[in-house]
């Protein structure tokens, strides 16, 4: 809503603080400098390395779907259940 502010000197942004373009830097700027307190408080562990690197990781070798053992007999079928019961 800018229309109502016409004629008023600083348009609701204050004379002292001033509405400047990017007063604290753009985006995530200053995470290790002037925004350090915020990053440490709300995003701990954001910086640094952890774990081993795996170059050219292919998803296929790691494919390991999980099957619920309760529903195993439904997947196998009635005949296999009767054979196992004997």
NORVENJO-V63070 format. One line per field, one symbol per residue. burial: I if it has 24 or more other C-alpha atoms within 12 Angstrom, else O. A space follows every 10 residues. Layout:
BEGIN
burial = ???
END
This chain:
BEGIN
burial = OOOOOOOOOO OOOOOOOOOO OOOOOOOOOO OOOOOOOOOO OOOOOOOOOO OOOOOOOOOO OOOOOOOOOO OOOOOOOOOO OOOOOO
END
